[in-house]
Amino acid sequence: MADYLPILILIILAFLFASLSFVASALMAPKKRPTAAKIAPYECGIVPGIDPPTRFPVRFYLVAMIFIIFDIEVVFLYPWAVIFRQLQAFGLIEVLVFAVVVFIAFLYLVGNGALSWGPSKRLTGAMPARTSASTIARISGMPATTTSEPVAPVTAPSGPGRAA
C-alpha cells in the first residue's frame, strides 16, 4: 500500500486543483453576459460583413489528408534511416514502394483540386450552358430542345424525411 500512496496523493491533488480552478473561475468571472460585438469573430480589425460558412470546403479536408500522409511518411522514414545499412537492398525497395504509394496518393489529391485555391474553373467549349431543359434531357436520354418554351418545374417526391 505504501507504494501506491504517492499515486493516490497525486490523484487527490489533481482533483483538488481542477475543482478549485472551476470554483475560482465562477467566483471571479464577470457577471455580465457578452455582447454581440464580443462574440463576433475578429480578424485584423475588419468587421465581418457576412456570416461565416456553416460547412468547411472539401479542399480543407484534402489538404488535411496531404498533411497526414506526409506526416506518416516522415514518421516511418526515421526508423528506416537508422537501420538502413542493416536492411540493404530489401530496405531500399521497401521504402521506394512506400514512397510510390504516398506519391500516388498525393497525385490523387492534387488531381481532385486539393491545392487549387483560386477561383473555381468553369466548363467552356464543348459543354453547353446547363439549364433545366438540358438537365431533363440528360436524365431522360432525349435530345435537348432549343426552343424557348417554359419547362414545368420538377418537384421532388414528398414523404417521410423529405422536404415538401
PyMOL commands that set and color helices and strands:
alter all, ss='L'
color gray80, all
select helices_A, chain A and resi 5-28+36-39+58-82+84-111+132-140
alter helices_A, ss='H'
color red, helices_A
deselect
rebuild
show_as cartoon
